[in-house]
């Protein structure tokens, strides 16, 4: 490949051999990519959509807003992302990016070494799709984990305020707005990303499933997804509690308004009776 470079082999590989490597960039560019209307480039594979990018690179695109670029140099990346903007909904600016290097070893199996290095026997579209599937899910989990952590950072001081004063002041409404965004995130993750589902390419090439499972374990997708689900469930219950507290406070305020109106009416009635008794 164009930007391949020779590097020293890791300790898991035979010492007499060298490996070639190319760069991989994973970018969360928005909430959604309209992949159906993507006309640029040459389509190499579908489900997920895989196209040519740059002179010799490849791009795998996911409708949940992630692009994985293989062997695309920085200038080509800028051009590619610019041409993609019209198809992106709710863009993330700047895109959230992560990068790594993948090593090529034609005489070896596809694998993840103990050091974390990723080895491919060939940069075929199917292998790139399997790797991109994992990297795309990892990028989305990273994004959601950060958003959930921000909400938890807000919940702690709010709970302390409730404990000390029994009131949450103006923080409640702001937190509810943030919680609403996180719950929308949960809906998008369940409806679009399908973190725990295997890619369709494994149905056609079951020989790649072992490689996929090793990647899934390396990035701890299942464990992180379960933890995120538990946190989202706790946030949902927190939002219900906040809403109940806010509604109870409003109800008490309305009851006080009614009491005050009744007292005013009584006072006015007494004044009227006094005035009538003294013509």
URLIN-V783055 format. One record per backbone hydrogen bond with DSSP energy under -0.5 kcal/mol. CO is the residue of the C=O (numbers start at 1). NH is the residue of the N-H. Records with the same first field share a line. If there is no record, write none. Layout:
# URLIN-V783055
CO=NH, NH
This chain:
# URLIN-V783055
1=4
5=21
7=19
10=13
14=17
17=9
19=7
20=104
21=5
22=102
23=71
24=100
25=27, 69
26=98
27=29, 67
28=96
29=92
32=89
33=35
34=37
35=38
37=39
41=43
42=52
45=50
49=61
50=44, 45
51=59
53=57
57=53
58=70
59=51
60=68
61=49
62=65, 66
63=33
65=29, 30
66=62
67=27, 69
68=60
69=25, 71
70=58
73=77
74=78
75=79
76=80
77=81
78=82
79=83
80=84
81=85
82=85
84=87
85=88
87=34
89=31, 32
90=31
91=93
95=97
96=28
98=26
100=24
101=118
102=22
103=120
104=20
105=108
111=119
113=116
117=113, 119
118=103
119=111
120=105
122=124
124=128
125=129
126=130
127=131
128=132
129=133
130=134
131=135
132=136
133=137
134=138
135=139
136=140
137=141
138=142
139=143
140=144
141=145
142=146
143=147
144=148
145=149
146=150
147=151
148=152
149=153
150=154
151=154, 155
152=156
153=157
154=158
155=159
156=160
157=161
158=162
159=163
160=164
161=165, 166, 167
162=166
168=171, 172
169=172
170=174
171=175
172=176
173=177
174=178
175=179
176=180
177=181
178=182
179=183
180=184
181=185
182=186
183=187
184=188
185=189
186=190
187=191
188=192, 193
189=193, 194
194=197
199=202
200=203, 204
201=205
205=208
206=209
208=212
209=213
210=214
211=215
212=216
213=217
214=218
215=219
216=221
217=220
220=224
221=225
222=226
223=227
224=228
225=229
226=230
227=231
228=232
229=233
230=234
231=235
232=236
233=237
234=238
235=239
236=240
237=241
238=242
239=243
240=244
241=245
242=246
243=247
244=248
245=249
246=250
247=251
248=252
249=253
250=254
251=255
252=256
253=257
254=258
255=259
256=260
257=261
258=262
259=263
260=264
261=265
262=266
263=267
264=268
265=269
266=270
267=271
268=272
269=273
270=274
271=275
272=276
273=277
274=278
275=278
